[in-house]
Amino acid sequence: MPGTPVPPPRSNAAGPLPVSPGLGDVMTAARMPRKSAQLDQRVLLISAIAVLLASACALIAQWLTALIGIVTNLSFHGRWSTELTSPAGNHLGPWVIAVPVVGGLIVGAMARWGSAAIRGHGIPEAMEQVLLNQSRIPPRITLLKPVSSAIAIGTGGPFGAEGPIIATGGALGSLVGQLMHVTAIERKTLLASGAAAGMAAVFGSPISAVILAIELLLFELRPRSLIPVALAATTATGIRYAMVGSQAVFAMPQVASPGAGALLFYVALGALLGFVSVGVTRAVYAVEDAFDHLPIHWMWWPALGGLAVGVVGWFAPLTLGVGYTNIEQIVSGGFALNALLFLCAMKFLSWVIALGSGTSGGTLAPLFTIGGALGAAAGMLAAPLLPRLGIDPRIAGLVGMAAMFAGASRAVLASIVFAFETTLQPAGLLPLLGGCSMAYLVSCLCMRQTIMTEKIARRGVRVPSEYAADYLDQVLVRDSCSRDLTVLNAADELGTVRRWLASGDAKAQFLGYPVLDAAGNLRGIVTRRQLLDAQNPDARAVGELLAAAPIIVFEDNSLREAADHMVEEKIGSVAVVAREAPQRIVGVLTRGDLVTAHTRRLSETHDANRHIRIRQAIRERMRRTPES
């Protein structure tokens, strides 16, 4: 009779149910889950491609830097040279205002008739393609992004070259991934490899490049993606060393390790920069919103932004261009207090308007300049007021620039390591760790999105912000499956089973049932929907609804493996067998069991309990102690 309960596997009554002998001794016909593995041989191919890709990105980085130098020298100095010089030494006078306007007009035209995706700093757009479009970036971006960025920056745009190079490297990696037979995960890895290689080629910072790729593009930390990206960053850095040397990008004098008082100041400075980073992020998108309300086509917006860049650049020439020399001067103590405050204010004004206008440029160098100037200024103000603390304005500038980027982007680990790799100052690591962590804390508490994610979040894209181990991968099937089975006989007629299902019996409410043959061997699992399907006549036997081989998982499979197996087989429940005796069924795993497994995860997250109570323990100890 349908509904006869099967004794639990550990019962002495009948033991586990045998699987049909027709499957063979090793169950070669059964459909079992794929064995999960950290790596397969495909990673060798992807790694080799990533190394070749990194070599190309390193050369493109040098080419783009040279192109920026050419545009800068032609626009501001009237000469042909690939040297990356500052526009600040120009002799154009008021005509300097026109140069960024012309650059904005060219970029606007390229965006309108080339691709609108070249607007902005590129990382949010790359994130969007990773999350929504299987990492497929349009091929034309590979050419249009670096050219438009070179024009925007070379005509005075207050951006760094690193953002466009990162975006270009990612676009090239995506292009390679679209030309080959690879999975979406492998294409994402190639995109991240190109982006990391681009950053490493500019700054010689391979470790922070890998971390940035993990935090902003990969959204995972797995060997399958980490190895190719790390090899790509290593390759690009090696090529950079061979071409331009291994010296620090932002060279600064040797600094002493801070004392406890100074360290406390740097941590507080990081918190202050966290609040500033929140304000800077909101200002960027407030300016973008203001441009959205203009009654003119968006292709003209970069020219308006260029007008602001030109006016500010006339009064503050150091705000023009990439400004890497400004950062080096900040962390070296080369600016006076008034100069730092002026540079900070003017760079912010120029950059926020230019970026909000939708021109092509990056965010890293401007954020480093603004944060570094503010941090160094705070250090200069605090040092004479608190002389016993031993505050060093150079370390304060270093903490300021990294904390600003950590708060704005929440790439906290990348910010810490980047500041160290570009200055090679080990004494700054501890202040960087404390300051960036505080900026990260303030940013998380005060701001839902980041400067990288706000734009795409407004389009309805949900960006992962936390990286945790897959909980289902930590739980075994044997700990979650149902063992109190209700089974059907293969020879039962559907009419009989349907009457039982309609009887209201508590065991007749399940979504799936194991089916046994006359010998008690498992034939498979039949779903409630199959049993009630009107296309199957009442006279048909239950066993006729089943495929030839059952779909099974082992007790020692993880719930992730089981869940993936159920998705691939398009089923809602699966038979569970023991690996040492695969011919025996010991339980059934359902989708409901997968949901129930998350109860413990939620409990660990939300339920706060105290397990050791000191007063109670003392009282119990005193009661147990015999009276003297």
Secondary structure by P-SEA (a helix, b strand, c coil): ccccccccccccccccccccccccccccccccccccccccaaaaaaaaaaaaaaaaaaaaaaaaaaaaaaaaaaaccccccccccccccccccccccaaaaaaaaaaaaaaaccccccccccaaaaaaaaaccccccccccccaaaaaaaaaaaacccccaaaaaaaaaaaaaaaaaaaccccaaaaaaaaaaaaaaaaaaacccaaaaaaaaaaccccccccccaaaaaaaaaaaaaaaaacccccccccccccccccaaaaaaaaaaaaaaaaaaaaaaaaaaaaaaaaaaccccccaaaaaaaaaaaaaaaacccccccaaaaaaaaaaccccaaaaaaaaaaaaaaaaaaaaaccbbbcaaaaaaaaaaaaaaaaaaaccccccccccaaaaaaaaaaaaaaaaccaaaaaaaaaaaacccccaaaaaaaaaaaaaaaaaaccccccccaaaaaabbbbbcccccccccccccccccccbbbbbbccccaaaaaaaaacccccccccbbbbbccccccccccccccccccccccccccccccccccccccccccaaaaaaaaaaacccbbbbbbccccccccccccaaaaaaaaaaaaaaccbbbbcccaaaaaaaaaaacccc
